[in-house]
């Protein structure tokens, strides 16, 4: 079997492309075939049932019509018999015979041989002894002689035709059955009427079936077209065209499926954009890392080659080279450490060790560690708090790292004899932290970029920085459901503000 293949434009993976379906394999044809089959079977069954009912109803109607005629004739003959009016009777009988002859109906007036006073021969136009009658005819005559009007249709061997027989009793003045009116009619005319009607029914059924097929085509198309559109959409998604939409607007299950595909299209588009952004970030990351490592590696190589070639005989000078090499090694160690930390912070599966921590104790710990560095520049660290302790759920080491980054930057960019004000405040629903210095400040152009990866100002104070500290601090704050903001004025100083939810109550209840 031949299967077409295409390359995915983004991943390079091979995507199988199904061959174009034949018309008899298409969903449209199958839906139409189902509709057509159901309609045809329904039309045939309905036609058969309707034709049988029509034939039966026609025969029943004609049978009832003959019975009414037979009763009418029998009642009039009874009058003539009771009045012994043979002249008018003959005229009346002749007129009925002519009228019924047009309808291929024979009118027999028979005498009842079992009656006390049978019908006189003058009133009888057929003698049973002179005619050959069938068993069916004898059956209806016998029932009529007993006073019952009855009918029977069957194939008559004598006439060699299908005949309907209707027998009606003739009563005398005393109420005795003296004779029988027998109507024998050929069913050929009724058969012709039935055949004509059945042809009309058949023609109407065919026309209706044809119209139904046209409607079935419209219904099949209305069902198959959106499904075909969704198939095309899925094929477009498979080759990476995530912006393709179905443009189907229906209020049914097909419409819901189309809406779901459109939502999937939006999600895939967003995912593709995020993938491209991540790819660009990855490329920028490697470029930045390469750039950051190039300088210290070049310095280390230069000093190492100089020392290896014995070009620095002075031990004091050599020691300076070693000290510079040690600083570069420490700088690379700090860069690698910051990269590992940032990688952990950006990993959604990285779990922090959340526990109740005292923020006041963290600040005391940081001040104790930073006093030595701050003392070299005569910078004072002042802590203000509205209560002690101030508790929150968090990772002690990460919170200390976050706050130390900000304080270390404050010391780095503050002038000799400056001061850094630290403030932690327990509020009703949150915890507020402020770290403010009176250093050189940050310009408005640089302020939006300070939390970006590898961003470093060109100031000499930041020559040894990795450009990752503030980004790590922001990541730690966000992992604690906190917010960080910065306000700065050039020449006046910078203030970093943190806002964390006061979640100790939830922890205590839990």
C-alpha positions, 0 to 999 in steps of 0.5 A: 500500500502506498502511503505519502509522507511529508516532513514536519516543518518544525520538528523534521519528523515524517508525517504520514499522509493518507491517500485521497479516499475514493467516492464510495469510501467517503463519509458523504457517500456512506451517510447518503447510502444509509439514508437511501437504504432506510428511505427505500426500505421504508418506502417499499414497506409503506407501499406494500402496506398501503396497497394492501389496505387500499385493495382491501378497503376498495373491495370492502366498499364495493361489497357494502355498495352491492349489499345496499343495492341488494337490500333496496332491490329486495325491499322493492320486490317484496312490495311488488310480490305482496301487491302481486303487481307483476307488470310494474315488477317486470319493468322495475327488474328490467331497468335494474338489469340494464343498469347493472349490466353496465357494471358487469353485474348479473341480477338473479331473483331466485325462489326459496324452495324451503319457504311455506309460500315460495316466490311465484315463478312470474317473479323469479328470473332464474330457476336453480334447476336450470343453471350450474352453480358453484359451491360458493354461490350455493353457500351465499344463497343458502344463508340468504334463504335463512334471512341473512344478507351475505357476500363472498368473493372467490374464483368461479370455475364456471365463469372462470373469473373472480366474482363477488356474490351478494345475496339478500333475502326477499320477505313476504308480508308475513316476514317469511323468506320467499326468495333471494336477490343474488348479485353476481359481479365480475371483479375485473373492473375493480381490478382495473381501478386497483391497478390504476390506483396502484400505479398512481401510488407507485408513481407518487412513491417513486417521486417522493423517494427521489425527493427524499434522496435529494434531501438525503444528499443535502443532509449527508452533505451537511454532516460530512462537510464539517467532518471533512473540514475538521479532517483537513484541520487535523492534517494541517495541525499534523504538518505544523500549520497551527493557525488553521481554523475550521470556521464551523459554527453549529449548535450541536455535537459537531459544532462542539467538536469543531470549537474544541479543534479551534481551541486546540489550534489556539493552544498549539499556536501558543505552544509553538510561540512558547517553544520558539521563545524557549529556543531563542532563550536557550540560544541566548543563554548559551551565547551569554554563558559563552560570553561570560566565561570567555573573559575569565578563561582567557585571563586564566590561560594568559596568566597560566602560559606566562607562569608556565613559560617562566616569564615572571621570575619575581615571586611577588609578581607571580603571587599577584598573578596567582591571586588574579587567577584565583579571583577569576576561578571564584568568579566562574564558580559563582557564575556556575553556582548562580546558573544552577540556582536559576535552573532550579528556580525555573524548574516547575518540579523543583520543591522548596523546603517550606516551613515556618521561618522567622524573617527577623532572624533571617535579617539578623543572620544576614546583617551578621554576615554582611557587617564585615563587607559593609564595614570596609566602606563604613556602611551601616545596616539598620533593621526596623520591625514592628514585632518579633518574631514575624513568621511565614512559610518559606525556605530559610536558605532561599529567603536568606539568599534572596535578601542577601542579593539585594543587600549585597547590591546595596553595599556594592553601589552605596558610597563610603559612609552610606547606610542601608535601611532594612524594614520588615512589617507584619500586616493584617493579611500580608508581610511587607519588606523594604530594603533601601540604600542611598547609593548611586541609583538606577536610571529609568532606562535600565530599571525595566531590565534589571531582572533580566538574565545576564543583565549587568550595568556598565559601572565598575562596581558591577564588574565582577557580577554574574548578571543573575542575582536579581533574576534569582531573587525574583524567582525566589520571591515568586516561588513564595507567592510574593511580589517584588518591586523596585523604585530608584532615583539616580543619585539618591538611592534605590528601594526594593519592596517585597510583599508576601502573603501572611499564610501562617494562619493557614499553616497552623489550621492545616 
